């Protein structure tokens, strides 16, 4: 995973430019935040934790959301915005990496 980027000038107040892309992790699963967009790749498993009735964000399909227009991530744009989906998948794979063409869950040790 290549997640390093020089942003010292932003921390020191010498620049307004910080990170534009960020890999997010939750429960050994990762997603990409890029500007106003978020990409959640497909993962196997139950989409809902039935013990506490919480949606886990797991889907067998890619999920793509424009947070500027849809902060609650209710409208998955993956099927209707193929060009943005392709762009985000490429960014995600470059940042996160893949094994045999597949994104693997993180193994936390």
Backbone as a ProteinNet text record, in pm:
[ID]
protein_1_A
[PRIMARY]
XXXXXXXXXXXXXXXXXXXXXXXXXXXXXXXXXXXXXXXXXXXXXXXXXXXXXXXXXXXXXXXXXXXXXXXXXXXXXXXXXXXXXXXXXXXXXXXXXXXXXXXXXXXXX
[TERTIARY]
85	0	90	66	142.9	54.6	66.7	-21.1	56.6	183.4	263.8	254.4	247	243.1	297.2	384.2	444.5	342.8	300.1	203.7	248.9	378.7	431.9	395.9	402.8	370.2	226.3	135.3	-3.8	-12.8	59.8	60.5	122.8	222.4	291	220.5	110.7	35.7	96.7	193.1	258.9	185.9	87.7	13.7	-128.7	-221.3	-360.7	-385.3	-284.3	-303	-257.6	-351.5	-321.5	-344.4	-383.3	-410.3	-540.8	-542.2	-666.8	-724.8	-638.9	-682.8	-643.7	-734.5	-709.1	-772.9	-695.1	-748.7	-805.1	-930.1	-997.4	-1006.9	-998.2	-1006.5	-1107.2	-1186.1	-1279.5	-1305.5	-1282.1	-1310.3	-1235.7	-1111.8	-1023.6	-1065	-1157.6	-1199.7	-1159.8	-1123.9	-1078.5	-1167.1	-1161.1	-1234.2	-1143.9	-1181.4	-1104.5	-1189.7	-1134.9	-1194.9	-1106.9	-1163.8	-1090	-1173.3	-1132.7	-1211.7	-1350.5	-1452.7	-1592.1	-1644.3	-1560.5	-1605.7	-1554.5	-1633.3	-1589.3	-1622.4	-1526.5	-1542	-1529.1	-1628.3	-1623.3	-1622.3	-1514	-1508.1	-1597.5	-1624.7	-1706.6	-1631	-1702.7	-1649	-1752.4	-1702.7	-1791.2	-1836.3	-1954.5	-2003.6	-2143.2	-2196.5	-2329.9	-2329.3	-2424.9	-2431.1	-2483.1	-2543.3	-2600.4	-2555.4	-2511.3	-2482.5	-2616.5	-2671.8	-2806.9	-2814.1	-2701	-2701.7	-2735.2	-2688.2	-2713	-2784.3	-2824.4	-2898.7	-2828.9	-2700.2	-2621	-2579.5	-2599.5	-2553.3	-2401.7	-2335	-2189.6	-2127.9	-2209.2	-2156.9	-2099.5	-2122.7	-2071	-2168.3	-2111.5	-2191.8	-2108.7	-2173.6	-2102.8	-2067	-2109.8	-2083.2	-2006.5	-1937.6	-1873.5	-1979.6	-1944.8	-2030.1	-1954.1	-2021.6	-1961.4	-2057.3	-2007.9	-2093.1	-2026.3	-2106.6	-2061.5	-2106.7	-2013.3	-2047.3	-2094.6	-2056.2	-2102.5	-2253.5	-2304.7	-2447.8	-2525	-2453.9	-2518.8	-2436.9	-2443.1	-2363.5	-2399.1	-2522.1	-2567	-2539	-2475.2	-2440.9	-2562.8	-2668.7	-2792.3	-2806.2	-2734.5	-2750.7	-2620.5	-2610.9	-2492.7	-2486.3	-2380.6	-2366.7	-2279.7	-2240.8	-2150.7	-2207.4	-2335.6	-2395.2	-2419.9	-2434.9	-2470.8	-2354.5	-2242.7	-2127	-2004	-2002.8	-1896.9	-1759.5	-1751	-1619.5	-1558.6	-1638.2	-1588.7	-1554.9	-1637.1	-1611	-1476.1	-1451.1	-1324.5	-1206.4	-1219.8	-1115.2	-1086.3	-1190.8	-1174.7	-1115.9	-1156.7	-1100.8	-950.7	-909.5	-767.3	-689	-742.8	-677	-667.3	-776.4	-782.1	-679.1	-674.9	-580.7	-436.4	-410.5	-275.5	-235.2	-325.8	-297	-296.6	-396.5	-418.9	-347.1	-335.8	-275.1	-378.3	-338.5	-426	-341	-403.4	-337	-417.1	-353	-419.5	-548	-545.1	-659.9	-771.2	-748.6	-853.3	-805.8	-895.6	-866.4	-891.4	-793.6	-806.3	-831.9	-904.3	-921.2	-785.5	-766.6	-642.1	-633.9	-515	-493.7	-418.3	-488.3	-428.5	-362.9	-239.8	-164.6	-125.3
-116.9	0	123.7	214.1	337	452	488.9	594.3	715.6	727.1	840.2	955.3	1075	1195.8	1309.5	1391.6	1502.9	1616.3	1641.1	1748.8	1838	1839	1918.4	2066.2	2120	2262.2	2293.8	2200.2	2221.3	2226.2	2139	2139.7	2267.1	2319.4	2439.7	2568.5	2556.6	2673.4	2744.9	2682.7	2742.8	2711.8	2622.3	2582.4	2546.3	2569	2528	2386.8	2328.5	2199.4	2086.1	2000.4	1880.6	1758	1650.7	1527.7	1541	1484.2	1479.2	1338.5	1238.4	1099	1038.4	957.8	898.3	760	660.6	526.3	522	481.8	469.7	321.8	288.5	149.6	137.1	31.8	-0.8	-149.6	-214.9	-357.6	-439.6	-407	-473.9	-454.6	-364.8	-332.3	-188.4	-160.9	-27.6	34	166.7	244.2	361.3	431.3	546.3	671.1	775.8	909	993.6	1051.2	1135.7	1260	1372.3	1494.4	1473.1	1500	1482.8	1341.2	1251.3	1117.5	1011.7	905.7	789.4	663.6	571.4	441.7	333.8	247	131.9	8.5	-70.3	-187.6	-299.4	-398.1	-510.7	-596.8	-643.1	-736.6	-844.8	-962.7	-1074.1	-1058.4	-1110.7	-1108.3	-1051.2	-1053.3	-1001.4	-849.2	-787.5	-641.9	-581	-662.6	-612.9	-701.7	-639.4	-711.7	-727.9	-846.1	-869.3	-864.4	-883.7	-878.6	-738.7	-637.9	-499.7	-418.7	-484.6	-423.9	-299.4	-316.8	-207.7	-245.4	-151.5	-171.4	-160.3	-254.8	-260.3	-201.7	-165.7	-108.7	-211.5	-339.3	-446.6	-472.6	-484.8	-513.2	-599.9	-675.6	-756.3	-673.4	-548.1	-456.6	-335	-267.3	-141.2	-39.9	45.9	155.9	286.4	383.9	512.1	622.5	715.2	822	957.3	1058.3	1196.6	1261.4	1280.4	1329.5	1473.8	1550.4	1689.6	1694.4	1599.3	1595.3	1492.4	1399.9	1288.2	1248.8	1333.5	1309.8	1179.1	1136.3	1014.1	887.3	899.7	786.2	697	759.2	687.3	651.1	724.2	708	655.4	523.7	460.8	493.5	565.2	610.9	518.4	402.9	313.4	270.5	245.4	199.5	312.6	434.8	546.1	639.6	626.7	712.2	624.1	551.1	453.5	518.5	639.3	702.4	736.9	789	821	691.9	589.3	460.6	405.5	406.4	356.2	435.9	568.4	656.2	623.7	608.3	582.6	444	344.5	209.8	212.6	283.5	292.9	360.9	469.8	538.4	446.5	378.1	288.9	177.4	113.5	3.3	52.3	172.5	227.8	253	307.9	339.1	214.6	131.7	17.7	-108	-125.8	-247.9	-357.7	-460.6	-574.3	-699.5	-814.7	-943.2	-1024.8	-1062	-1138.9	-1072.3	-938.6	-864.6	-846.3	-887.1	-881.2	-798.3	-719	-641.2	-732.7	-745.3	-831.6	-747.7	-804.8	-739.7	-727.8	-626.2	-612.2	-720.6	-771.3	-864.9	-791.3	-754	-678.4	-774.5	-744.6	-834	-761
0	0	0	-92	-101.6	-55.9	71.3	123.1	172.5	133.7	178.2	79.3	133.8	52.2	137.6	80.2	152.2	169.1	292.6	318.6	434.5	461.3	571.3	557.5	435	416.6	455	434.8	476.7	629.3	697.7	844.1	900.2	829	875.2	833.6	760.1	716.6	597.6	531.4	415.7	285.4	291.9	172.5	211.3	119.1	140.1	87.1	21	-44.3	47.5	83.1	160.7	73.4	133.8	58.6	-19.1	-139.3	-215.8	-214.6	-195.8	-191.7	-57.6	-2.2	127.5	133.2	173.1	194.5	337	349.7	478.8	514.8	643.5	687	799.9	792.4	899.7	896.8	1006.5	1014.8	911.1	885.5	790.1	644.9	620.1	484.5	456	330	295.6	188.1	180.2	79.7	40	-66.4	-113	-105.1	-43.6	-46	-135.9	-239.9	-333.1	-359.8	-300.4	-313.4	-255	-335.5	-291.2	-313.2	-363.1	-400.6	-304.7	-287.9	-211.6	-292.2	-293.4	-359.9	-254.7	-248.4	-159.5	-249.2	-244.6	-331	-278.9	-363.6	-318.1	-216.6	-117.3	-18.4	6.2	44.3	78.3	222.2	250.6	387.7	397.7	518.7	546.5	542.2	474.4	471.6	602.4	688.3	814	929.6	1038.5	1161.2	1233.1	1226.1	1279.1	1430.8	1498.7	1645	1695.1	1624.5	1666.4	1558.8	1449.8	1339.3	1283.2	1247.3	1190.2	1048.9	955.7	818.8	816.8	750.1	749	622.1	524.8	401.1	306.3	334.1	250.1	135.6	15.7	-102.3	-196	-280.6	-379.2	-502.2	-505	-617.4	-566.4	-658	-621.5	-582.1	-485	-444.8	-470.1	-530.3	-563.9	-521.7	-440.5	-390	-408.7	-441.8	-446.8	-315.6	-224.5	-90.2	-90.1	-190.5	-198.6	-220.5	-298.2	-329.7	-246.5	-182.2	-113.2	10	113.7	234.3	304.7	292.2	358.4	279.7	165.5	79.4	53.1	5	-25.4	-172.6	-261.5	-405.6	-467.1	-484.6	-542.9	-691.7	-733.5	-871.6	-957.3	-904.8	-977.6	-1112.5	-1120.8	-1246.4	-1345.3	-1296.3	-1385	-1417.2	-1346.2	-1372.8	-1392.5	-1503.4	-1532	-1543.6	-1600.1	-1616.1	-1480.7	-1388.1	-1253.9	-1179	-1197	-1133.2	-1179	-1309	-1364.2	-1309.9	-1305.4	-1252.2	-1105.2	-1026.8	-883.6	-857.6	-934.1	-917.8	-946.2	-1051.4	-1085	-972.3	-916.8	-805.3	-684.1	-655.5	-539.9	-552.1	-668.8	-688.2	-682.7	-732	-725.7	-580.8	-501.3	-361.2	-273	-287.9	-197.4	-241.4	-374.1	-425.4	-443.1	-514.2	-539.2	-551.5	-533.1	-547.2	-647.3	-757.8	-863.2	-910.5	-923.6	-972.9	-871.7	-747.8	-645.5	-526.4	-471.4	-350.4	-230.8	-145.5	-27.1	97	191.9	320.8	386.8	469.1	542.9	649.2	668.4	778.2	886.7	992.2	1100.6	1198.7	1232.9	1322.8	1447.6
[MASK]
+++++++++++++++++++++++++++++++++++++++++++++++++++++++++++++++++++++++++++++++++++++++++++++++++++++++++++++

